[in-house]
Amino acid sequence: MPESMPQRADYRHFQPIITRWHDNDVYGHVNNVTYYSFFDTAVNTYLIEKGGLDIHDGEVVGFVVSSACDYFASIAFPDRIEIGLRVGKLGSSSVQYELAVFKADEDEACAAGRFVHVFVERATNRPVAIAGLLREALQQLVM
């Protein structure tokens, strides 16, 4: 668990997401596994739009090799949320993303997560250096 509650000002980029009816579980809140989908959506939208990642035909793809999430407050359909995104560590072939779930217009996070992408050559699944536009986009998120 983070030492202090993540705040909106701690993040560099925000991806709006509208919760869906089927995100709720039988307890009436968004199921924990769905948060990982939100994180994946926020990161990959950013990589496609800002980093030029070609998920269909590109030579390089990102594999998630580690992930975790801490929960502080519930969200539920029909909440409008924003996923805060920053980079905690940018290596030669890997990046650690740090993410947080915020209800629209709220400063304290409802959840905070992290995951690591290793970028690999699609044809061989071997790690490759993060370069060019992709590296530039990730560099903009480093705190």
Secondary structure by P-SEA (a helix, b strand, c coil): ccccccccccccbbbbbbbccccccccccccaaaaaaaaaaaaaaaaaaccccccccccbbbbbccccccccccccccbbbbbbbbbccccccbbbbbbbbbccccccccccccbbbbbcccccccccccccaaaaaaaaacc
